[in-house]
Amino acid sequence: MLRVCGAVFVVGVLFAGSEKCSANLVGGVTATATSEIFSGPFDRQASNAVNGSIDIAEGGYWQSAGIGFGFGEDRDPEITFDLNATYSLNSMRIWNSPDPPNSIRRTDVQISTDGINFTSIGEQTFDLFFATTNPPVIPPQDFQLNGAIARYVRFDVLESGDGTMFPFEVGLPSGTGTVGIAEVQFFSNGTAIPEASSFLSIAVVSLCCMLARRSRSAASA
């Protein structure tokens, strides 16, 4: 049996645990999205949501292409975060878009260990950001993830700040149909969880060591 903070593994089988752990910021996160605005003076790529910059300037946030907005069409926007390893996740911290109508209002949060099969862990509602200072300060929000085991986290957007519901299947919305977010951070319970192949290696080595000890005990008897 191998124990990683927040989870227990028995020969490659994962069991979620209830152990309380200190939260560590997950580094090296990358992001991709169903669309992004990256043309001419606009730099609103998915990668901006994990670049450590919380800013209203170009390069400071992600924004989807929208519907009839002149940048293509995205009627069911999603942004997916790759943590580049599997973790027991403690929480996430988000800074919403500096453009309230085009912020994420509601999203279904989904997780995966393989990037193919995703499971919903519930809907979250994000606060809308309204500038009260110049330069504006975007307040963060924290959400508990309760030890969810994941390498990938996806925001399947359900509603924008201006009330556009997704997927928006037919016609044009009253607004731009875009959504965005400034920054997302993830916090883990301890270090990354080894891959299944690593568990097998650990199990084999442990078995060999156990057999060797038994063999020595038998020889000395």
CORGILIN-V620626 format. One record per pair of residues at least 12 apart in sequence whose C-alpha atoms are under 7 Angstrom apart, sorted by sequence separation. I is the first residue (numbers start at 1). J is the second residue. If there is no record, write none. Layout:
i->{I,I}
j->{J,J}
This chain:
i->{6,48,49,108,109,6,33,48,49,64,109,164,5,6,32,44,48,108,109,6,31,32,43,44,108,5,31,42,43,46,107,108,30,44,45,106,107,44,45,106,107,31,44,106,160,30,105,106,29,105,104,105,105,103,36,37,36,37,86,36,37,100,35,36,100,35,100,98,96,97,96,128,37,61,113,115,112,113,35,111,112,113,112,111,112,56,111,34,95,110,111,34,95,110,33,34,95,109,110,33,94,95,109,32,33,93,94,108,109,31,32,93,94,107,108,31,32,93,107,108,31,92,93,107,108,30,31,91,92,106,107,29,30,91,92,106,107,29,30,91,104,106,29,90,91,105,106,28,29,90,91,104,105,89,90,104,105,89,90,103,104,89,102,103,88,89,101,102,88,89,101,102,88,100,101,87,88,86,87,86,87,86,85,23,84,83,82,83,82,81,82,80,81,80,81,80,79,80,104,78,79,102,103,104,78,79,102,103,104,78,102,103,77,78,77,7,6,97,97,96,97,95,96,95,96,95,94,95,76,94,75,76,93,94,75,76,93,75,92,93,75,92,91,92,91,90,89,90,89,90,88,89,87,88,68,67,87,86,87,69,85,86,68,67,66,67,66,67,66,65,64,63,64,63,64,63,62,63,61,62,61,62,61,60,61,54,54,52,49,49,50,49,50,49,6,26,25,26,25,26,24,25,23,24,23,24,23,24,22,23,21,22,21,6,5,12,5,12,11,12,4,11,11}
j->{18,60,61,120,121,19,46,61,62,77,122,177,19,20,46,58,62,122,123,21,46,47,58,59,123,21,47,58,59,62,123,124,47,61,62,123,124,62,63,124,125,50,63,125,179,50,125,126,50,126,126,127,128,128,62,63,63,64,113,64,65,128,64,65,129,65,130,129,128,129,129,161,71,97,150,152,150,151,74,150,151,152,152,152,153,98,153,77,138,153,154,78,139,154,78,79,140,154,155,79,140,141,155,79,80,140,141,155,156,79,80,141,142,155,156,80,81,142,156,157,81,142,143,157,158,81,82,142,143,157,158,81,82,143,144,158,159,82,83,144,157,159,83,144,145,159,160,83,84,145,146,159,160,145,146,160,161,146,147,160,161,147,160,161,147,148,160,161,148,149,161,162,149,161,162,149,150,149,150,150,151,151,151,90,151,151,151,152,152,152,153,152,153,153,154,154,154,155,179,154,155,178,179,180,155,156,179,180,181,156,180,181,156,157,157,88,88,180,181,181,182,181,182,182,183,183,183,184,166,184,166,167,184,185,167,168,185,168,185,186,169,186,186,187,187,187,187,188,188,189,188,189,188,189,172,172,192,192,193,176,192,193,176,176,176,177,177,178,178,178,178,178,179,179,180,180,180,181,180,181,181,182,182,182,183,182,183,183,181,182,183,183,184,184,147,186,186,187,187,188,187,188,187,188,188,189,189,190,189,190,189,190,190,189,189,196,190,199,199,200,193,200,203}
